[in-house]
Amino acid sequence: MKHFTSWREFEDYIYQFNRENDNHYNHINKPLVANIVFSNDTEDWVRHDYTEAERTYRITNSDKWWYGECIGRSLFGYCPAENGVLRLDDYIRNWKIERIYITQE
């Protein structure tokens, strides 16, 4: 299982992965699934005692974020503990990341 500690490192990996597998928006030849675990130290959170499960969001390489040919840059994350989806593109650069790990490649 691959692990990353920075968003930039993870982004570079996904861009490379998508190029190597000829992935395009709405045409994914090889899917990739990863979990982002955000840190409880994220300053703009109301609480700082979220469990790891509550801070973990599952993302895939199928979102517009990863493809320059798209007009938008949306990135959605699914939180199994909350049973909900959050649009992460508004937060990804400001929330502190504890770690990112790939669960399916």
C-alpha positions, 0 to 999 in steps of 0.5 A, a space after each residue: 500500500 502506497 502512503 503519502 504525507 503531502 497533497 503535492 506528492 499525492 497529486 503528482 502520483 495521480 497525474 502520472 498514474 492517469 497518464 500511464 494508464 491513458 485515463 481521461 474524464 469519463 473514460 477510466 481504464 484503470 481506477 484508483 481509490 485512496 483515503 485522505 486522513 485529515 489532521 485534527 490540528 486543522 485550524 478552522 475546524 470547530 472540533 479537534 477531537 474527531 475520530 480517525 474514521 470521521 476525518 477520513 475521506 475516500 476519493 477516486 481518480 475519476 473526479 474532474 480535479 485530475 483532468 485538465 480537459 475539464 472545465 471544472 475542478 471538482 473533487 468529492 470525498 466520501 466519508 464512510 463514518 458520516 455516510 456522506 459526500 463532501 466537495 473537497 476542492 474548497 478545502 483540500 489546500 487549507 485542511 492539514 493532511 495527516 496521511 494519504 494512502 492508496 487502497 485500490 490500484 
